[in-house]
Amino acid sequence: MDLLERATVMHFHRHRIALHGIDSVESMGWREPASQRGRFETIAAAIDADHSTVLDVGCGTGDLKRFLDERFSGVSYLGIDQQPEFIAAARARHQGDASAVFIEGNADRLSLPRADHVIACGLLGYRSANPRHLFQTIARLFAAAHQTLVFNVLDQRRFPADHPLLVGRDVAAVDAFCRQLCGDVTLVEGYAVDDATFVLRL
């Protein structure tokens, strides 16, 4: 994403923080807690995170770390997000937890560290003028994964086409691209009206 696109995303979240508060899932763009939870449950069902490393790209306020800790033991977690308010809140929430590290930065420009499981929940929903941005990002995320890449996209068949910031994706095209990267690809649907999750296992 270019500088203007990144600034637009940051303004979107600052507006939602002002409306809903930093501790709300709505500040991160989710409609309601159940929307976030359904996606998190799909992610957790796709990985075995016991005593493993997790890289959460677009981590928001670090809600996924707490969710994973309720289901797995020994999770070593690194969250990355460009929104300074989210990173500050995540660090405050997980203060004293040596297994949780949060980095403020643009995931498009950072050198992503490798991890057993790479997660991108909501990261790929933003518009970009670069027609290759989606696939370039998926390839970068895949290159960072030792065992599993899990990411979700909005489904263009059901997501409104006129949203000013978020965009639905051609799920079949995303699936075809993922199968060029990996021989073990699972598409998970049905947990949300307009969302699809891809699981790539190395």
Steps between C-alpha positions, in 0.01 A plus 500: 500500500622850427528782753155645428333160528673434833394842629140429396503174695643671807237776481225235471614331820551827687142594415375166630714530814339840565152350451538168680811522719834325467382195696221417254518254212315764296812721513676235291221487244303200628122541512467334841693269736340191344643599161854504636445187706378297201815585310722422798331164553563414135867592537544298820337195341751514214823492703667312781661788687624309805862602570529680168569847364219712354542808282180708492519757221243774548464405866289794616495510879626144537168328565612187315783437749257477791268280293781259411624486860155372604539204262871427475803500727843644436400742222780742416328789321615795290240753387556768236271794424545843344244668730690651796187512716447127455859413582496719811180330618640154423817567698297628794268198495783251487742680728706246690434221250846407371342280231333796327691759296341780298665701222362817343574502128382466143483131418559579131843638583615303800711189461261245643662259748427132444256323730335161525158652435438825313158659547338790315151569629344802330827619345399424142168683500630847410490647152821570308561658161766235442318208335772260616508612862277219624703223340832663585398515865382139507832389351695697763293354782546149361877547482504578875313184603673180614183293541179689428371820345143595589335811360149620425349715228164662446297316237403725209191288433352623828693807610368839376695619197455869587684500834746794490788323677445125511474269201369152436727254321451243228524192721557265206791714375654511848464123527670449163790726600546321833517166320792634297684558827401190693373148439284494815237774493171495688220753449275548803161668462173514686620662825403848376271636231763680294836353601724214387811356666790333323727253676832416333693216660866450413 
